[in-house]
């Protein structure tokens, strides 16, 4: 067996694809140390990319959105400050165990911003989980029925950043509200949560029935929280209107 074939065989066994394809990454005239450094750097970059892709899959984003594709100028959101969002992209709030709440009417890009911030967190080696609020409560209810709620809560708590999307779009009964409170209370000052909602706190009674639980939930969410006011024109409505005019 040729040495080149032997190198490729060993590299495949060690699951080092860059070394297996080493000839395409190095220059024959380079010193040995330069060749080795190049191969190690390419292998490391590939490992980091794979790790990021795995984190993105595990996050369960419905779609992939980034800050680069959010047009702050055309969004027509007079109360949303781009510099605040860019600062959040640094992920310091996660280290401080703070929350983010994006509140605004439908179609203003709340989910886009939340997913984009989740992607930025993943770039910073932070594990993220995305859930629609109704789906989370349904899963908790199922886990409770199967007597595995504690196990489910521990699984959710492992994620330094939880994104709860569309809070307020569907109503929760007293049991559901209690389950939601357990998640909020568990993560209070220990983990970070991003919430998107179409309702101010004062209107959360529109979808949560238990007033005491509303007070308890809001009390925890309003502490150490960065608010993004995203009330403005719906880009989806504007897009539809523009299409109809064509």
Secondary structure, DSSP 8 states (H G I E B T S, - for coil): --HHHHHHHHHHHTT-HHHHTGGGTS-TTS-HHHHHHHHHHHHHHHHHHHHHHHHHHHHT-SS---GGG--TTTS--TT--HHHHHHHTTTHHHHTT-EEEEE--TTSSHHHHHHHHHHHHHHTT--EEEEEHHHHHHHHHHHHHTT-HHHHHHHHHT-SEEEEEEETSS-B-HHHHHHHHHHHHHHTTTSEEEEEESS-GGGGGGTB--HHHHHHHHHHHTTTEEEEE--S--HHHHHHHHHHH-
